[in-house]
Amino acid sequence: MKKTILASLAMIIGLIISAQEKTPAELTDQQILELIEKHKPLKGGPIPSDIKDRLGATHMDGQYCFTREPYIIEGAKKMEELGYGVLKLWFAKAEGNAGGYRYNSDWKLTKSMTLKELAQHPYYKSVFDMPFSVFALNINEGFGDASAEDQTGTLSRIENEFCELTRYLLSEYKDRDVTFILEMWEGDWTMRGGTQPDARWKEAGVPADAPVRVKNMIDWVTYRQRGVDRARAEAGNTNCKVYHAVEVNKVFDGLEGIPSVTTSVLPHVKIDMVSWSSYDGRSPDGIKMFRGIDHIRRFLEPSDYMNGQRVVFIGEIGLPENVNDQTRETVREFWDLMMAVYLAQDVPYIIHWELFCNEPKECPRTQERNKTAEELRGFWLIRPDGSKSWAQEYFEEIIAMSK
């Protein structure tokens, strides 16, 4: 019996090594399917011992709360309680309250604040002092919906603010082994000016101002990266790390000749990492997700700081549990497939959308009252009644299996 087990293990290892020795373009669909199957955690696939520090969730604009604490702090405490190492937050200037964190909060924000001043805000400071290993911060400052407008007047300010923020984080948290990733919300939508019908270029057609939008995105990303690079070059000894990432979300549009951040922007900038909001990579067998990661890597030009590493992580992926007749089993099958792809590709971070569900089925999206589970689509780890979602049960199981 022991010899049979050892022989099976040797065969599995041989298959994985044989497939991984080939370049992504050389892998057949069948080889990819075999890799995915061997990495399914619920079927005995290898689970990294540090999986809890690679898993996390976004906390932003949830439609319910449980305490009287400021909402951003309440969610961060819940994430810490659940045992995740990665926390993704929105990091945006505003007037008054921060969008997405209004419950029980009095932010007193001003649009004239700098990004460094925002990081020093008592609410963010309280969260950053919590023992997470990674904070991913969505920052769309200086671009927003003005993606076809002249940006030349703002680029230097963006560079300086990213430099100042990075310098502050590297200094303030120099004694901690903590990582901050300064990224953005879904760069393809950002470049297209939103999610409205005319931004869906595959269906609506590519607009005449697309070249301007692409150029503006290249400039914006370049100046953000410059700011981070400058601060890191100036930093002394520090255990803290700060990276800059671009988030892509329409990866496969580029394969059809449609301008995308992956194919039209990444080859023209040097950046630390790419985050993928990866809904366009979903398929029943996982092959599309696997090839999407390889596709992004091929276009990524890593910054000098990364020493040639082409780092792609999953900045957003989720499955609404409260629609389309989902069951506990279908949710578990979905996540085991996705995790198998990500583990086979050695993705460093996997960020679930999201902690508390932000998407109502029909009622307006506000934070004026708590929504019930029946009103929401089910992008959650914790439901409005406080119970754990099927996704949360799955993640708890694989974290326990890694110990």
Stockholm file with secondary structure:
# STOCKHOLM 1.0

chainA/1-403         MKKTILASLAMIIGLIISAQEKTPAELTDQQILELIEKHKPLKGGPIPSDIKDRLGATHMDGQYCFTREPYIIEGAKKMEELGYGVLKLWFAKAEGNAGGYRYNSDWKLTKSMTLKELAQHPYYKSVFDMPFSVFALNINEGFGDASAEDQTGTLSRIENEFCELTRYLLSEYKDRDVTFILEMWEGDWTMRGGTQPDARWKEAGVPADAPVRVKNMIDWVTYRQRGVDRARAEAGNTNCKVYHAVEVNKVFDGLEGIPSVTTSVLPHVKIDMVSWSSYDGRSPDGIKMFRGIDHIRRFLEPSDYMNGQRVVFIGEIGLPENVNDQTRETVREFWDLMMAVYLAQDVPYIIHWELFCNEPKECPRTQERNKTAEELRGFWLIRPDGSKSWAQEYFEEIIAMSK
#=GR chainA/1-403 SS CHHHHHHHHHHHHHHHHHHHTSCGGGCCHHHHHHHHHHTCGGGTCCCCTTGGGTEEEECSSCSCCSSSSCHHHHHHHHHHHHTCSEEEEECCCCSBSCTTCCTTCCCCBCTTCCHHHHHTSHHHHHHHTSCCSEEEEECCTTTTTCTTSCCHHHHHHHHHHHHHHHHHHHHHTTTSCCEEEEECSCHHHHHHTSSSGGGCHHHHCCCTTHHHHHHHHHHHHHHHHHHHHHHHHHCCSCSCEEEEEEEECCGGGGGGTCCCIIIIIGGGCCBSEEEEEGGGGCCTTSHHHHHHHHHHHHHCCBCGGGTTCCEEEEEEECCCTTSTTCCHHHHHHHHHHHHHHHHHTTCSCEEESCSSCCCBSSSCCCSSSCCCGGGBCCCCSBCTTSCBCHHHHHHHHHHHHTC
#=GC SS_cons         CHHHHHHHHHHHHHHHHHHHTSCGGGCCHHHHHHHHHHTCGGGTCCCCTTGGGTEEEECSSCSCCSSSSCHHHHHHHHHHHHTCSEEEEECCCCSBSCTTCCTTCCCCBCTTCCHHHHHTSHHHHHHHTSCCSEEEEECCTTTTTCTTSCCHHHHHHHHHHHHHHHHHHHHHTTTSCCEEEEECSCHHHHHHTSSSGGGCHHHHCCCTTHHHHHHHHHHHHHHHHHHHHHHHHHCCSCSCEEEEEEEECCGGGGGGTCCCIIIIIGGGCCBSEEEEEGGGGCCTTSHHHHHHHHHHHHHCCBCGGGTTCCEEEEEEECCCTTSTTCCHHHHHHHHHHHHHHHHHTTCSCEEESCSSCCCBSSSCCCSSSCCCGGGBCCCCSBCTTSCBCHHHHHHHHHHHHTC
//
